[in-house]
């Protein structure tokens, strides 16, 4: 059982999300609100998980958020029930202003906690680590299903320049790729996101911004050598102008563009890294299963996620999707639902296929 101690501070507003995500991962969580925390958040936000005292001795302690005062008491042994005996792990998620975080006494207290075996989950800047980062750190340390794995996720849509102001691109928002990255992180994976023209940076992941197909190919190839899996959720341009013009073309001059195919990232990755687990996407108008099967064969991928982009309310820019996850010997239909749920289904299929691969 995880005992989640919620301390005072603005970070208390993120505490219900941390508890909920830990419970959704299958862990039992009980929440104790420190007196000052009730100035920021009430018991109702935790869906009945709040207790006055734990029902039994916890195996795991999580202090999130932890104020400077809580950190000091923990560092100097002034908090009851937190000795390492009988505990599997102890986590501290500091919620500190920048000036407080730099204060020598606070730095010393954090060092004492680390020396005593606490796992400190901390931003490099002020404030508290996001709920996703905190949850992922806990699940990773506790051996989530992707613990110890490095997963590369591509997200967004590439853009191929025509001249200094125009480009050929697509309407991908990156939401599907970011959902996959977030859920992989919550399963304990170390995640690197190669993001093509995505406005929102996903906290807690390695972030590699790119613009064009060639940029994405270079970033993926650089990362793939150390990775366990690649999930190509980005919408990658199929064509690029044969000639890129350095200046803006004036309307009066007219514009005629000839296109040539772009690099095939999946094929090149498979050629260079034959043992890497690869999941691709196939966006199709109409039934996506046949396209997904053809792409599975031609690209040498392990699974292909097919979706029908002609349907309203799913796909580019929306918060929902409907997909078929196609493997070498199975097809799983995921009816229209949130992209978070779709990401979970994709990762479930990936984990299942990776387990089969290990047994072969």
N, C-alpha and C positions, 0 to 999 in steps of 0.2 A: 504494500500500500504506500502511495505517495502522500505525504503531508505537505500541503502547499500553504506556507505562511505568507500572508499578504501584509506588507508593511505600508506605512504612510508615504505618500508622494504621488505625483501625476501618473507614474507608471502603474498605479493600482487600477487604472482604467483598462489596462491591457490584461490584467490578471484573469478575468473570466474567460478570455479567449485561450489563454495558456491552459487553464484547467480543462476547458471543454475539449481542446485538441488532444490532450493527454488521455482523456476518457475515451474519445473516439478511436484512439490507437489501442484501446483494450486494457488500459491501466485503471486501477481503482484509485480515486483521488478524494481526499478529504481536505477541506479548506478551513483554516483558522484566520480570522481577521484580527490583526493587531488593533488596539483601540484607536490609534490615529488613522488607520486605514478607512474607518467608517466615515471619516470626513470627505472621502473621495468616492467610495463605492459601498453599496449596501449588499446584504446577504442575498436579496432576490436576484441579483445579477449572476449568481453562481448555480442557479437551477437546483437548489436543494442540497448542494454539496457542503454548505457551511456548517461547522460543528463548533461547540464551545471548547471541547477537548477531544482528541482523537479517540476512536473506538478501541484501538489497540496500538501497540508499539509499531510505528511505521518502519518500513524497510528503507525508505528514501525520504530525504528532507529537501524541500525546495523553498528558498526564500526569494520571492519575486512579487513586488519589488523589494529590495533591501536598501534602507536608508543608511546614511553614514553612521547613525547611532546603532542600528542593528549590526552593521559590519564591525564596529568597534566592540560591541558586546560579544559577538561570535569570536572575534580574534583573540579576546582575552578571557574566554571561557566563562562568560557571565550569562549565557543563555542555557537554561536547563534543557536536558534531553537531546543534546546534539553531539555528544561524544560519539566517536566512530564505532565503538563496540555495538554490534548488532545491526549496523546500518550498511546497506549496499553502496549508497552514494549520497553525497551532500552537495547541493547546488546553491549558488548565490548569484542573483541577477541584480547588480547595483543600479540604483536610480539616483544619479548624482549630477548636480550642476557642474559646469566645466571647471570653475574655480575650486569647488570642493574636491573634484576628482584629482586635481593637481596638488592638493594639499599634502605635504610630506607624511603627516600622521595617517591620512586615509590610504596613501600608497603603501605605507608600512603595514597597516592592518590587512589590506588585500594580499600582500606578500605572505603575512602570517597565515592567512586562510589557505592559500595555495600550498604552503609548506605542511599544513595540517591535513591536506588531502581534499579540501573543498575544490569543486570545479567552479570557477568564476566565469560567468557568461557576460561579457562586457562589450559595449561599443567602444570604438576608438575615440569617439567624440562624446559630448555631453548627452545626458539622458539615458534612458534604459534601452537595452536591446529589444528589438521588435518581438512581438509574441511568436512569430514564425521562427525567428532565430533562436529564441529561448527554448521553444518546444523541440525544435530540431536538435539542439545541443543535448537536451535531456534524453530524447529517444535514441540519438546516436550513441551516447555513452552507455545506454542500457541495452544496446544490441538490437536496434531496429532491423527490419528485414533487409534493408540495404546498407546496414552499418559496415563501414570499411570499404564501400564501393565508391568509385569516382564516376559520376554520370555527367556527360555533356548533353545539354539541351540547346537546340537552336530555336529561336523565336523571332517573330516579326516578319517583315517582308523586305526583300532586297530591292534596291533601286539602281538602275543602269543609266548613267548620264547620257543625254543627247548633246546638250551644249552646257554653258555655264549656269543656266537656270532651269532647264527642263530635264526630266528623267522619265524612264519607263519603269513603272512599279506596279504594286497591287494594293488591295485594301486591307491587308492583314494588320491587325492591331497588336499581335503578340500575346493575346490573352490565353490562348490554348497552351503555347509553350511555357508561359510563366506559371500557369496552373500545374503543368507537369513538373516544372522545376521545384515549385513550392511543395508539392506532395512527395516528390523524391527526397527532398530535404527532411520532411517530417518522418520519412521511413529510415532516416539515419544516414543517407548518402551525403557525400561531399559533392556539391553540384557546381558546375561551370556553365554559365549561360552565354552563348554567342548570339548577341541581340542585334538584329538588323532593323535600325530605325524605330526602336521602341522607346517611347517617352518615359515609361515608368520603370525605375530600377528596382529589381526584386531584392529585398534585404537578405543578407546571410549567404549569398552565393558569390562565386567568382563571376565578374561581369566583364564581358569582352564586346564592346560596341563595334559594329561593322556597318558598311553601307552596301557594297556590291557583292555579287556572287563570288568574285575572286577574293575579296576581303574575307568572306565567310569561309571559303575553301581553305585559305591560308590559316585562319584561326583554328578551324576544326582539325586540320592536319597537324598543327603544332600541339594541340591538346590530346589528340587521340592516342598517342603512344603510351600515355600513362593511364588511360581510361578503361573502365570495365564495360561501359555501355554508351552508345550515342543515340539520342532520340531527335530525329530531324523534323521538328514541328514547324519550322519556318516555311513561309511561302517563298520559294526560290524562283527567281525569274528564269524562264526557259530561253529567252533571247536577249541579246544586247546589241546596240548599234555597232555596225562594222567599223564605223569611224566616229570618234568622239570629238566634237568641235569645242575649241577652247573658249570661244566668245559666244555671246547671245546672238542667235539668228534673228534678224529683223523680219517683221511681218512682210514688208515689201519685197524681201528677197526670196520668200517662199521657203519651204522645208521639205526635203525628200529624204527619207531615212531607209537604209537597207539594214536588215537585222541578220545576225548569225547566232547559232546556238551558244549557250553559256556552258561552262564546265559542269560535268556531272559529278557532284560532290560524293554522293553515295557510292558510285562505282569506284571512284578514286580511293575513297576510304577503305572499301572492301578489298581492293587490290593491294593496298599498303599494309592493312591490318586485318588479315583474314580471320583472326580469332576474336575480334571485337564484336560484341553484341550490338546489332544495328536495328533500330526501328525507324521506318520511314512513314510518310503520309502521302495519300493520294486523294487530291481534291478533284471531284468529278461532277459533271452535269448528268444526273440519272443514277442508275444502279452502280455503286462504287465497287462491288465485290469483284467483278471480273477485272477491272483495272487494277485493283489491289493485288489480285493473284498474279497478273502479268508483271507488275512491278516487283513483287516478291521474287519471282523467277529471274527477271532480267537484271535486277540490282544486286541479287545475292543477299537480300536483307533477311533478318530473322522473323520480323513481323512487319506488316504494313497496316496502317490505320486509314481506312477509306471513309470519306464523307461526301454527301451529295450537296454541293454548294448552291444548287438551284432552289433548295427549300428555304422558305421564309423563316426567319427567327433563329436560324442556326448559322454557324460558320463565321465568316469575317465580321469582326467588330461586335458580335453579340456575346452575351454572357452564357449562352447554351450551345450545345452541339449534339449531334446524333451520328454515331460512327459504327463501322464494322471493324473489329480487330481481327485481321487475317493472319494466321500462322501457317506453317507447312502442312499441318494436319487438322486444323481447327478454324472455325469462324465464330466469333462472339459478337452478337448484336448488342449495342448499348443504345437503348431508345433515348429520345430527347430528354436531356437533363443538364444540370449545370456543368460547366467545363471542369470544375473541381471534381465532380463525380466521374466525368469521362477520363480525367487524368488518373484517377485511382484505378479505373478499370484497365487502362493502358498499362499502368505499372504492375498491376496484378498479373496481367498476361505476360509481361516481360519477366517478372520474377519466376513465374511458372516455366516459361521457356528456358530461362537460364538454368533452372534446376534440372530440366530434362537434358540440357547440353552437358552438364557436369556428370550426369549418370551414364552418358553414352560412351 
